Amino acid sequence: MSKIKKIILAYSGGLDTSVILAWLKEKYKAEVITYTANLGQGKTLDSIEEKAKSTGASKAYVENLKKEFSQEYVLPALQAGAVYEGKYPLATALGRFLIAKNLIKVAEKEKAEAIAHGCSGKGNDQVRFEVTAKALNPEITILAPLREWELTSREEEVRYAQKHNISIEITEESPYSMDRNLWGVSIECGPLEDTRREPPPEVYQITSSAEKAPDKPTYIEIEFQQGIPSKLDGKSYELASLIEKLNLIGGKNGVGRIDLVENRLIGIKSREIYEAPAAVILHYAHKELERLTLDKDTFHFKEIIAQRYSQLVYNGLWYSPLRQALDGFVTQTQKFVSGQVKLKLYKGNCEVVARKSPYSLYDKKLATYTKEDVFNQKASEGFIHIWGLPLKTVAKIQKKKEKK
Protein backbone atom coordinates (compact mmCIF):
# COMPACT_ATOMS: atom_id res chain seq x y z
CA MET A 1 0.00 0.00 0.00
CA SER A 2 2.82 2.41 0.84
CA LYS A 3 4.20 1.99 -2.69
CA ILE A 4 1.02 3.43 -4.23
CA LYS A 5 1.45 7.16 -4.64
CA LYS A 6 -0.84 7.81 -7.60
CA ILE A 7 -4.07 6.11 -8.74
CA ILE A 8 -6.09 6.46 -11.96
CA LEU A 9 -9.79 5.95 -11.23
CA ALA A 10 -12.46 5.03 -13.81
CA TYR A 11 -14.97 7.72 -12.89
CA SER A 12 -18.61 8.22 -13.81
CA GLY A 13 -19.48 10.92 -11.29
CA GLY A 14 -22.17 8.83 -9.61
CA LEU A 15 -22.41 7.90 -5.94
CA ASP A 16 -20.11 4.86 -6.10
CA THR A 17 -17.18 6.45 -7.91
CA SER A 18 -17.50 9.74 -6.00
CA VAL A 19 -17.24 7.87 -2.70
CA ILE A 20 -14.47 5.65 -4.11
CA LEU A 21 -12.45 8.75 -5.00
CA ALA A 22 -12.53 10.05 -1.43
CA TRP A 23 -12.05 6.57 0.06
CA LEU A 24 -8.93 5.93 -2.03
CA LYS A 25 -7.39 9.23 -0.93
CA GLU A 26 -8.15 8.43 2.70
CA LYS A 27 -7.01 4.80 2.66
CA TYR A 28 -3.94 5.05 0.44
CA LYS A 29 -2.92 8.67 1.14
CA ALA A 30 -2.37 8.83 -2.59
CA GLU A 31 -3.03 11.28 -5.41
CA VAL A 32 -6.14 10.28 -7.40
CA ILE A 33 -6.67 11.20 -11.05
CA THR A 34 -10.02 10.43 -12.65
CA TYR A 35 -10.71 9.13 -16.14
CA THR A 36 -14.11 9.43 -17.84
CA ALA A 37 -14.91 8.13 -21.34
CA ASN A 38 -17.78 9.32 -23.51
CA LEU A 39 -18.99 6.19 -25.29
CA GLY A 40 -22.42 7.61 -26.10
CA GLN A 41 -24.05 7.50 -22.67
CA GLY A 42 -26.79 9.87 -23.76
CA LYS A 43 -25.99 12.45 -21.08
CA THR A 44 -23.73 15.47 -20.94
CA LEU A 45 -20.31 15.20 -19.31
CA ASP A 46 -19.70 18.96 -19.23
CA SER A 47 -19.51 19.18 -15.43
CA ILE A 48 -17.69 15.90 -14.78
CA GLU A 49 -14.20 17.46 -14.53
CA GLU A 50 -15.34 20.11 -12.06
CA LYS A 51 -17.16 17.50 -9.96
CA ALA A 52 -14.13 15.19 -9.87
CA LYS A 53 -11.80 17.97 -8.75
CA SER A 54 -14.25 19.24 -6.12
CA THR A 55 -14.38 15.68 -4.73
CA GLY A 56 -10.60 15.52 -4.41
CA ALA A 57 -9.12 14.56 -7.79
CA SER A 58 -5.85 16.30 -8.65
CA LYS A 59 -6.65 16.02 -12.35
CA ALA A 60 -9.57 14.78 -14.45
CA TYR A 61 -9.38 13.30 -17.94
CA VAL A 62 -12.57 13.36 -20.05
CA GLU A 63 -12.40 11.92 -23.58
CA ASN A 64 -14.91 11.48 -26.40
CA LEU A 65 -14.27 7.94 -27.64
CA LYS A 66 -17.45 7.34 -29.66
CA LYS A 67 -15.60 7.13 -32.97
CA GLU A 68 -12.91 4.77 -31.68
CA PHE A 69 -15.50 2.68 -29.85
CA SER A 70 -17.65 2.23 -32.95
CA GLN A 71 -14.82 1.51 -35.38
CA GLU A 72 -12.36 -0.49 -33.27
CA TYR A 73 -14.68 -2.45 -30.97
CA VAL A 74 -18.28 -2.45 -32.20
CA LEU A 75 -17.43 -3.04 -35.86
CA PRO A 76 -15.24 -6.14 -35.36
CA ALA A 77 -17.92 -7.64 -33.12
CA LEU A 78 -20.62 -6.84 -35.67
CA GLN A 79 -18.65 -8.36 -38.54
CA ALA A 80 -17.95 -11.44 -36.43
CA GLY A 81 -21.67 -11.79 -35.64
CA ALA A 82 -20.88 -11.73 -31.92
CA VAL A 83 -24.16 -12.04 -30.01
CA TYR A 84 -23.79 -13.74 -26.62
CA GLU A 85 -26.12 -16.71 -26.11
CA GLY A 86 -28.00 -15.72 -29.24
CA LYS A 87 -29.45 -12.50 -27.79
CA TYR A 88 -27.01 -10.04 -26.12
CA PRO A 89 -25.00 -7.85 -28.55
CA LEU A 90 -22.32 -7.17 -25.89
CA ALA A 91 -22.67 -3.39 -25.60
CA THR A 92 -21.38 -2.97 -22.04
CA ALA A 93 -18.73 -5.66 -22.48
CA LEU A 94 -17.19 -3.98 -25.52
CA GLY A 95 -17.09 -0.61 -23.78
CA ARG A 96 -15.15 -1.93 -20.81
CA PHE A 97 -12.16 -2.93 -22.95
CA LEU A 98 -11.76 0.57 -24.36
CA ILE A 99 -12.08 2.21 -20.95
CA ALA A 100 -9.53 -0.18 -19.45
CA LYS A 101 -7.13 0.43 -22.33
CA ASN A 102 -7.23 4.16 -21.71
CA LEU A 103 -6.91 3.76 -17.95
CA ILE A 104 -3.60 2.03 -18.63
CA LYS A 105 -2.62 4.69 -21.16
CA VAL A 106 -3.23 7.48 -18.64
CA ALA A 107 -1.55 5.50 -15.84
CA GLU A 108 1.60 5.15 -17.93
CA LYS A 109 1.50 8.82 -18.93
CA GLU A 110 1.06 9.96 -15.32
CA LYS A 111 3.47 7.34 -13.95
CA ALA A 112 0.75 5.97 -11.66
CA GLU A 113 1.30 2.71 -9.81
CA ALA A 114 -2.38 1.69 -9.76
CA ILE A 115 -5.74 1.94 -11.47
CA ALA A 116 -9.13 1.57 -9.77
CA HIS A 117 -12.67 0.73 -10.82
CA GLY A 118 -16.12 0.64 -9.22
CA CYS A 119 -17.21 -2.87 -10.18
CA SER A 120 -18.71 -5.27 -7.67
CA GLY A 121 -17.29 -8.70 -6.88
CA LYS A 122 -20.09 -10.71 -8.50
CA GLY A 123 -20.36 -9.18 -11.96
CA ASN A 124 -18.60 -9.62 -15.30
CA ASP A 125 -17.19 -6.10 -15.63
CA GLN A 126 -14.53 -6.56 -12.94
CA VAL A 127 -13.08 -9.37 -15.07
CA ARG A 128 -13.17 -7.31 -18.26
CA PHE A 129 -11.42 -4.36 -16.64
CA GLU A 130 -8.77 -6.35 -14.85
CA VAL A 131 -7.92 -8.95 -17.49
CA THR A 132 -7.60 -6.16 -20.07
CA ALA A 133 -5.40 -4.10 -17.77
CA LYS A 134 -3.09 -7.05 -17.06
CA ALA A 135 -2.89 -7.91 -20.75
CA LEU A 136 -1.72 -4.38 -21.54
CA ASN A 137 0.42 -3.77 -18.45
CA PRO A 138 1.24 -6.91 -16.44
CA GLU A 139 2.86 -4.88 -13.66
CA ILE A 140 -0.03 -2.51 -12.90
CA THR A 141 -1.77 -2.71 -9.51
CA ILE A 142 -5.57 -2.89 -9.69
CA LEU A 143 -7.80 -1.65 -6.88
CA ALA A 144 -11.46 -2.64 -6.54
CA PRO A 145 -12.86 -0.83 -3.48
CA LEU A 146 -16.32 -2.44 -3.70
CA ARG A 147 -14.68 -5.80 -3.06
CA GLU A 148 -12.79 -4.68 0.03
CA TRP A 149 -14.23 -1.61 1.72
CA GLU A 150 -16.36 -1.52 4.85
CA LEU A 151 -19.40 0.13 3.22
CA THR A 152 -22.10 -2.49 2.74
CA SER A 153 -25.08 -0.49 1.44
CA ARG A 154 -26.08 2.58 -0.52
CA GLU A 155 -27.18 4.22 2.73
CA GLU A 156 -23.70 3.78 4.21
CA GLU A 157 -22.18 5.28 1.06
CA VAL A 158 -24.49 8.30 1.37
CA ARG A 159 -23.48 8.78 5.01
CA TYR A 160 -19.79 8.52 4.05
CA ALA A 161 -20.34 11.13 1.33
CA GLN A 162 -22.07 13.50 3.76
CA LYS A 163 -19.36 13.01 6.40
CA HIS A 164 -16.64 13.84 3.85
CA ASN A 165 -18.55 16.75 2.26
CA ILE A 166 -18.85 14.98 -1.09
CA SER A 167 -21.40 16.67 -3.32
CA ILE A 168 -24.04 14.16 -4.37
CA GLU A 169 -27.58 14.48 -5.62
CA ILE A 170 -29.99 12.81 -3.20
CA THR A 171 -32.90 11.69 -5.36
CA GLU A 172 -35.53 8.99 -5.10
CA GLU A 173 -33.49 5.85 -5.48
CA SER A 174 -34.05 3.77 -8.60
CA PRO A 175 -33.92 0.03 -7.91
CA TYR A 176 -32.22 -0.58 -11.24
CA SER A 177 -28.55 -0.72 -12.20
CA MET A 178 -28.00 0.66 -15.69
CA ASP A 179 -25.16 1.12 -18.15
CA ARG A 180 -25.52 2.81 -21.52
CA ASN A 181 -23.35 3.41 -24.55
CA LEU A 182 -23.77 3.71 -28.33
CA TRP A 183 -24.32 0.00 -28.81
CA GLY A 184 -27.00 -0.47 -26.17
CA VAL A 185 -28.38 -0.19 -22.65
CA SER A 186 -27.91 -2.83 -19.93
CA ILE A 187 -30.45 -2.93 -17.08
CA GLU A 188 -30.59 -5.20 -14.03
CA CYS A 189 -31.65 -5.44 -10.36
CA GLY A 190 -34.87 -4.48 -8.60
CA PRO A 191 -38.07 -6.14 -9.87
CA LEU A 192 -36.08 -7.74 -12.71
CA GLU A 193 -34.59 -10.21 -10.23
CA ASP A 194 -37.97 -11.98 -10.20
CA THR A 195 -37.90 -14.03 -13.42
CA ARG A 196 -41.65 -14.62 -13.14
CA ARG A 197 -42.41 -10.92 -13.48
CA GLU A 198 -42.79 -8.91 -16.68
CA PRO A 199 -40.35 -5.97 -16.81
CA PRO A 200 -42.08 -2.79 -15.58
CA PRO A 201 -42.56 -0.12 -18.29
CA GLU A 202 -40.27 2.37 -16.52
CA VAL A 203 -37.25 0.10 -16.95
CA TYR A 204 -36.93 0.93 -20.66
CA GLN A 205 -34.84 3.98 -21.57
CA ILE A 206 -34.65 4.29 -25.38
CA THR A 207 -37.35 2.05 -26.88
CA SER A 208 -41.12 2.38 -27.19
CA SER A 209 -43.41 -0.49 -26.35
CA ALA A 210 -45.03 -2.29 -29.26
CA GLU A 211 -48.35 -0.80 -28.19
CA LYS A 212 -47.05 2.76 -28.38
CA ALA A 213 -44.98 2.29 -31.55
CA PRO A 214 -46.32 3.79 -34.82
CA ASP A 215 -49.26 2.01 -36.44
CA LYS A 216 -47.55 2.16 -39.84
CA PRO A 217 -44.29 0.32 -40.61
CA THR A 218 -41.02 2.17 -41.20
CA TYR A 219 -38.86 1.00 -44.12
CA ILE A 220 -35.12 1.60 -44.13
CA GLU A 221 -32.26 0.54 -46.39
CA ILE A 222 -28.76 -0.08 -45.07
CA GLU A 223 -25.75 -0.30 -47.37
CA PHE A 224 -22.60 -2.23 -46.45
CA GLN A 225 -19.16 -1.97 -48.02
CA GLN A 226 -16.97 -5.00 -47.17
CA GLY A 227 -19.04 -5.65 -44.07
CA ILE A 228 -19.00 -2.02 -42.89
CA PRO A 229 -22.36 -0.21 -42.58
CA SER A 230 -21.81 2.91 -44.66
CA LYS A 231 -25.17 4.34 -45.74
CA LEU A 232 -28.70 4.65 -44.41
CA ASP A 233 -31.41 5.33 -46.99
CA GLY A 234 -28.75 6.37 -49.49
CA LYS A 235 -27.04 8.89 -47.19
CA SER A 236 -23.47 8.33 -46.01
CA TYR A 237 -22.72 8.34 -42.27
CA GLU A 238 -19.74 7.73 -40.04
CA LEU A 239 -20.41 4.54 -38.12
CA ALA A 240 -21.06 6.23 -34.75
CA SER A 241 -23.58 8.61 -36.31
CA LEU A 242 -25.27 5.79 -38.22
CA ILE A 243 -25.64 3.82 -34.97
CA GLU A 244 -27.15 6.85 -33.21
CA LYS A 245 -29.60 7.35 -36.07
CA LEU A 246 -30.66 3.69 -36.02
CA ASN A 247 -31.13 3.80 -32.25
CA LEU A 248 -33.65 6.61 -32.71
CA ILE A 249 -35.49 4.97 -35.62
CA GLY A 250 -35.46 1.48 -34.15
CA GLY A 251 -36.32 2.68 -30.64
CA LYS A 252 -39.33 4.61 -31.91
CA ASN A 253 -40.60 1.43 -33.57
CA GLY A 254 -40.07 -0.70 -30.46
CA VAL A 255 -37.16 -2.65 -31.96
CA GLY A 256 -34.30 -3.88 -29.78
CA ARG A 257 -35.85 -4.99 -26.49
CA ILE A 258 -34.14 -8.09 -25.08
CA ASP A 259 -35.07 -10.04 -21.92
CA LEU A 260 -32.35 -12.59 -21.16
CA VAL A 261 -31.50 -14.97 -18.33
CA GLU A 262 -27.81 -15.32 -19.08
CA ASN A 263 -24.89 -17.34 -17.78
CA ARG A 264 -22.42 -14.99 -16.16
CA LEU A 265 -18.72 -15.72 -16.26
CA ILE A 266 -18.65 -15.66 -12.48
CA GLY A 267 -20.83 -18.79 -12.36
CA ILE A 268 -24.35 -17.52 -11.64
CA LYS A 269 -27.39 -16.92 -13.79
CA SER A 270 -28.60 -13.35 -14.04
CA ARG A 271 -31.64 -11.76 -15.61
CA GLU A 272 -30.72 -8.79 -17.76
CA ILE A 273 -32.82 -6.41 -19.83
CA TYR A 274 -31.11 -4.91 -22.85
CA GLU A 275 -32.15 -2.21 -25.29
CA ALA A 276 -30.15 -2.26 -28.50
CA PRO A 277 -32.12 -1.02 -31.51
CA ALA A 278 -29.12 -0.28 -33.74
CA ALA A 279 -27.30 -3.46 -32.75
CA VAL A 280 -30.34 -5.66 -33.44
CA ILE A 281 -30.96 -3.99 -36.80
CA LEU A 282 -27.34 -4.05 -37.96
CA HIS A 283 -26.64 -7.63 -36.83
CA TYR A 284 -29.77 -8.80 -38.62
CA ALA A 285 -29.06 -6.86 -41.82
CA HIS A 286 -25.41 -7.90 -41.87
CA LYS A 287 -26.20 -11.58 -41.48
CA GLU A 288 -28.84 -11.43 -44.21
CA LEU A 289 -26.26 -9.92 -46.57
CA GLU A 290 -23.80 -12.67 -45.64
CA ARG A 291 -26.46 -15.26 -46.54
CA LEU A 292 -26.46 -13.75 -50.01
CA THR A 293 -22.71 -13.37 -50.51
CA LEU A 294 -20.92 -16.13 -48.56
CA ASP A 295 -20.64 -19.70 -49.83
CA LYS A 296 -22.37 -22.38 -47.75
CA ASP A 297 -19.30 -23.80 -45.98
CA THR A 298 -17.95 -20.37 -45.03
CA PHE A 299 -21.36 -19.18 -43.82
CA HIS A 300 -21.87 -22.29 -41.68
CA PHE A 301 -18.35 -22.20 -40.23
CA LYS A 302 -18.67 -18.49 -39.49
CA GLU A 303 -21.65 -19.23 -37.26
CA ILE A 304 -19.36 -21.38 -35.12
CA ILE A 305 -16.79 -18.58 -35.03
CA ALA A 306 -19.50 -16.07 -34.05
CA GLN A 307 -20.46 -18.10 -31.01
CA ARG A 308 -16.85 -18.50 -29.86
CA TYR A 309 -16.10 -14.83 -30.55
CA SER A 310 -19.08 -13.74 -28.44
CA GLN A 311 -17.88 -15.92 -25.55
CA LEU A 312 -14.39 -14.40 -25.68
CA VAL A 313 -15.84 -10.88 -25.59
CA TYR A 314 -18.31 -11.66 -22.81
CA ASN A 315 -15.59 -13.35 -20.75
CA GLY A 316 -13.23 -10.38 -20.96
CA LEU A 317 -10.71 -11.83 -23.41
CA TRP A 318 -10.69 -9.08 -26.05
CA TYR A 319 -6.89 -8.93 -26.05
CA SER A 320 -6.41 -12.69 -26.22
CA PRO A 321 -4.37 -14.18 -29.09
CA LEU A 322 -7.39 -16.26 -30.10
CA ARG A 323 -9.69 -13.24 -30.51
CA GLN A 324 -7.06 -11.49 -32.58
CA ALA A 325 -6.55 -14.60 -34.72
CA LEU A 326 -10.29 -14.96 -35.29
CA ASP A 327 -10.31 -11.37 -36.56
CA GLY A 328 -8.09 -12.54 -39.41
CA PHE A 329 -10.72 -15.09 -40.46
CA VAL A 330 -13.57 -12.60 -40.08
CA THR A 331 -11.77 -9.92 -42.10
CA GLN A 332 -11.24 -12.38 -44.95
CA THR A 333 -14.96 -13.26 -45.00
CA GLN A 334 -15.98 -9.60 -45.32
CA LYS A 335 -14.26 -8.88 -48.64
CA PHE A 336 -17.43 -9.45 -50.64
CA VAL A 337 -20.07 -8.56 -48.03
CA SER A 338 -21.19 -5.46 -49.91
CA GLY A 339 -24.69 -4.47 -50.94
CA GLN A 340 -28.01 -3.15 -49.69
CA VAL A 341 -30.54 -4.64 -47.28
CA LYS A 342 -34.06 -3.22 -47.01
CA LEU A 343 -35.79 -3.70 -43.66
CA LYS A 344 -39.32 -3.27 -42.32
CA LEU A 345 -39.60 -2.04 -38.72
CA TYR A 346 -43.01 -2.48 -37.15
CA LYS A 347 -44.26 -2.84 -33.58
CA GLY A 348 -41.02 -4.29 -32.21
CA ASN A 349 -40.29 -6.48 -35.23
CA CYS A 350 -37.42 -6.15 -37.67
CA GLU A 351 -37.87 -8.01 -40.97
CA VAL A 352 -35.79 -8.12 -44.11
CA VAL A 353 -37.90 -7.46 -47.21
CA ALA A 354 -35.23 -7.13 -49.91
CA ARG A 355 -31.51 -7.52 -50.44
CA LYS A 356 -29.08 -7.08 -53.31
CA SER A 357 -25.34 -7.28 -53.88
CA PRO A 358 -22.94 -7.16 -56.83
CA TYR A 359 -21.39 -10.27 -55.24
CA SER A 360 -24.65 -12.15 -54.76
CA LEU A 361 -24.29 -15.92 -55.10
CA TYR A 362 -28.01 -16.27 -55.71
CA ASP A 363 -28.66 -17.26 -59.33
CA LYS A 364 -32.32 -17.01 -60.29
CA LYS A 365 -31.83 -19.26 -63.32
CA LEU A 366 -30.59 -22.04 -61.00
CA ALA A 367 -33.25 -21.46 -58.33
CA THR A 368 -36.32 -20.95 -60.51
CA TYR A 369 -38.98 -23.57 -61.30
CA THR A 370 -40.03 -21.75 -64.47
CA LYS A 371 -38.99 -22.46 -68.06
CA GLU A 372 -35.89 -20.31 -67.45
CA ASP A 373 -34.49 -23.12 -65.27
CA VAL A 374 -30.95 -24.12 -66.31
CA PHE A 375 -30.36 -26.64 -63.52
CA ASN A 376 -29.75 -30.19 -64.83
CA GLN A 377 -32.10 -32.17 -62.61
CA LYS A 378 -30.87 -35.47 -64.07
CA ALA A 379 -27.51 -34.91 -62.38
CA SER A 380 -29.15 -35.26 -58.97
CA GLU A 381 -29.61 -39.02 -59.32
CA GLY A 382 -25.86 -39.71 -59.37
CA PHE A 383 -25.23 -37.13 -56.63
CA ILE A 384 -27.77 -38.76 -54.29
CA HIS A 385 -26.30 -42.22 -54.99
CA ILE A 386 -22.77 -41.10 -54.02
CA TRP A 387 -23.99 -38.97 -51.08
CA GLY A 388 -26.02 -41.78 -49.58
CA LEU A 389 -23.53 -44.58 -50.29
CA PRO A 390 -22.01 -44.66 -46.76
CA LEU A 391 -25.43 -45.02 -45.12
CA LYS A 392 -26.49 -47.64 -47.66
CA THR A 393 -23.33 -49.65 -46.90
CA VAL A 394 -23.89 -49.44 -43.12
CA ALA A 395 -27.49 -50.59 -43.53
CA LYS A 396 -26.46 -53.61 -45.64
CA ILE A 397 -23.91 -54.80 -43.09
CA GLN A 398 -26.25 -54.35 -40.14
CA LYS A 399 -29.10 -56.22 -41.81
CA LYS A 400 -26.79 -59.17 -42.59
CA LYS A 401 -25.78 -59.38 -38.93
CA GLU A 402 -29.41 -59.14 -37.81
CA LYS A 403 -30.36 -62.14 -40.04
CA LYS A 404 -27.56 -64.22 -38.52
MOSULDA-V348166 format. One record per residue. RES is the residue in three letters. OMEGA is omega in degrees with one decimal (NA if undefined). Layout:
res = [RES,RES]
omega = [OMEGA,OMEGA]
This chain:
res = [MET,SER,LYS,ILE,LYS,LYS,ILE,ILE,LEU,ALA,TYR,SER,GLY,GLY,LEU,ASP,THR,SER,VAL,ILE,LEU,ALA,TRP,LEU,LYS,GLU,LYS,TYR,LYS,ALA,GLU,VAL,ILE,THR,TYR,THR,ALA,ASN,LEU,GLY,GLN,GLY,LYS,THR,LEU,ASP,SER,ILE,GLU,GLU,LYS,ALA,LYS,SER,THR,GLY,ALA,SER,LYS,ALA,TYR,VAL,GLU,ASN,LEU,LYS,LYS,GLU,PHE,SER,GLN,GLU,TYR,VAL,LEU,PRO,ALA,LEU,GLN,ALA,GLY,ALA,VAL,TYR,GLU,GLY,LYS,TYR,PRO,LEU,ALA,THR,ALA,LEU,GLY,ARG,PHE,LEU,ILE,ALA,LYS,ASN,LEU,ILE,LYS,VAL,ALA,GLU,LYS,GLU,LYS,ALA,GLU,ALA,ILE,ALA,HIS,GLY,CYS,SER,GLY,LYS,GLY,ASN,ASP,GLN,VAL,ARG,PHE,GLU,VAL,THR,ALA,LYS,ALA,LEU,ASN,PRO,GLU,ILE,THR,ILE,LEU,ALA,PRO,LEU,ARG,GLU,TRP,GLU,LEU,THR,SER,ARG,GLU,GLU,GLU,VAL,ARG,TYR,ALA,GLN,LYS,HIS,ASN,ILE,SER,ILE,GLU,ILE,THR,GLU,GLU,SER,PRO,TYR,SER,MET,ASP,ARG,ASN,LEU,TRP,GLY,VAL,SER,ILE,GLU,CYS,GLY,PRO,LEU,GLU,ASP,THR,ARG,ARG,GLU,PRO,PRO,PRO,GLU,VAL,TYR,GLN,ILE,THR,SER,SER,ALA,GLU,LYS,ALA,PRO,ASP,LYS,PRO,THR,TYR,ILE,GLU,ILE,GLU,PHE,GLN,GLN,GLY,ILE,PRO,SER,LYS,LEU,ASP,GLY,LYS,SER,TYR,GLU,LEU,ALA,SER,LEU,ILE,GLU,LYS,LEU,ASN,LEU,ILE,GLY,GLY,LYS,ASN,GLY,VAL,GLY,ARG,ILE,ASP,LEU,VAL,GLU,ASN,ARG,LEU,ILE,GLY,ILE,LYS,SER,ARG,GLU,ILE,TYR,GLU,ALA,PRO,ALA,ALA,VAL,ILE,LEU,HIS,TYR,ALA,HIS,LYS,GLU,LEU,GLU,ARG,LEU,THR,LEU,ASP,LYS,ASP,THR,PHE,HIS,PHE,LYS,GLU,ILE,ILE,ALA,GLN,ARG,TYR,SER,GLN,LEU,VAL,TYR,ASN,GLY,LEU,TRP,TYR,SER,PRO,LEU,ARG,GLN,ALA,LEU,ASP,GLY,PHE,VAL,THR,GLN,THR,GLN,LYS,PHE,VAL,SER,GLY,GLN,VAL,LYS,LEU,LYS,LEU,TYR,LYS,GLY,ASN,CYS,GLU,VAL,VAL,ALA,ARG,LYS,SER,PRO,TYR,SER,LEU,TYR,ASP,LYS,LYS,LEU,ALA,THR,TYR,THR,LYS,GLU,ASP,VAL,PHE,ASN,GLN,LYS,ALA,SER,GLU,GLY,PHE,ILE,HIS,ILE,TRP,GLY,LEU,PRO,LEU,LYS,THR,VAL,ALA,LYS,ILE,GLN,LYS,LYS,LYS,GLU,LYS,LYS]
omega = [-177.5,-179.1,-176.9,-179.2,-177.1,-176.7,174.0,-174.9,170.8,-165.3,177.4,-178.0,177.6,-177.0,-175.8,-173.7,175.1,178.2,178.0,-179.6,-179.4,-178.9,178.8,179.0,-178.2,-174.3,-173.7,-177.6,-173.9,172.9,179.8,175.9,-178.2,175.7,-179.9,-179.4,172.6,178.2,-177.5,-177.7,-179.9,177.0,-177.0,177.6,-174.5,-174.9,-172.6,-179.8,179.4,-179.6,179.9,-178.3,179.0,178.8,175.4,179.0,177.6,-179.0,-179.5,175.4,175.0,-176.2,173.6,-175.3,-175.7,-179.2,179.1,180.0,-177.1,-173.8,-172.7,-177.6,-179.6,-175.9,177.0,179.1,177.0,-178.9,178.0,-175.7,-173.0,176.7,-172.7,-179.5,172.8,-174.5,-171.4,-178.3,165.9,-176.8,-179.0,-178.9,-178.1,-179.9,-177.4,-178.5,-179.3,177.9,-179.8,178.8,-177.5,170.9,178.2,179.6,179.8,178.9,179.8,178.1,-176.3,-177.7,178.4,-179.8,-172.2,167.8,-179.9,177.9,-176.9,-178.7,177.3,-176.8,-177.7,-178.7,179.6,-171.5,177.5,-180.0,-178.3,178.1,-169.5,177.8,177.3,-178.9,-179.4,178.1,-177.1,178.0,-174.8,-175.2,-174.7,173.1,-177.7,-179.6,179.4,-174.3,-177.9,178.1,-172.5,-175.2,-174.0,-177.4,-171.9,-178.8,176.8,-179.2,178.7,176.7,178.8,179.0,177.3,-179.7,-179.8,179.7,-176.1,177.0,177.0,-178.4,176.0,177.1,177.3,-179.9,176.5,-172.4,172.4,179.8,-173.0,170.4,-174.0,171.6,-177.0,168.0,-178.6,-168.4,177.3,179.2,175.8,-175.7,177.7,176.0,-179.7,-178.6,-178.2,-179.7,173.6,-174.8,179.6,-172.3,175.0,179.6,177.9,-177.3,-174.7,-177.7,-174.3,-173.5,-171.1,-179.3,173.7,171.3,178.1,-178.8,-176.8,178.3,-179.2,-179.6,176.3,-179.3,174.2,178.0,176.6,175.5,179.9,178.0,176.9,171.3,-176.9,176.4,-179.3,175.5,-173.0,-178.3,172.8,-177.7,175.3,-178.6,-178.6,177.9,163.0,-171.9,-179.0,179.5,178.2,178.0,178.7,179.5,-179.7,175.2,178.9,-178.0,-179.3,-179.9,178.1,-178.3,176.0,-179.2,171.3,176.4,-177.0,176.8,-169.4,166.2,-170.6,177.5,178.8,176.2,-173.5,172.3,177.9,173.0,-177.2,175.3,-179.4,171.3,178.1,169.8,-176.1,-177.1,-177.9,-178.6,179.2,-178.5,-175.6,176.7,-178.5,-179.0,-178.6,-179.4,178.6,177.2,175.8,176.4,-176.7,-167.8,179.3,174.6,-172.4,-176.0,179.6,180.0,-179.0,-180.0,-179.7,176.3,175.8,178.6,-179.1,179.7,-179.9,179.7,-179.2,178.8,178.4,179.6,-178.3,-175.9,172.2,-173.5,179.9,-176.8,177.8,175.8,-179.0,179.1,179.8,177.6,178.1,176.3,178.1,176.8,-177.8,-179.7,178.3,-177.8,-173.0,-174.2,-177.3,177.8,-179.7,179.2,-177.1,176.3,178.0,-174.5,176.1,179.1,-176.1,172.3,177.3,-179.1,176.0,-176.5,172.3,179.7,178.2,176.3,178.6,-179.6,173.7,179.5,-179.4,176.7,177.0,179.7,-176.4,-177.9,175.0,-175.1,-171.5,173.6,178.0,-179.4,178.1,-178.3,178.2,-178.9,179.8,-175.8,178.9,-179.1,-176.8,-177.9,178.8,178.5,-178.3,178.8,-179.7,-177.1,-176.3,-176.3,178.8,-179.4,178.2,179.9,178.0,-178.0,179.4,-178.1,-178.1,-179.6,176.9,-179.3,179.3,-179.6,-179.9,NA]
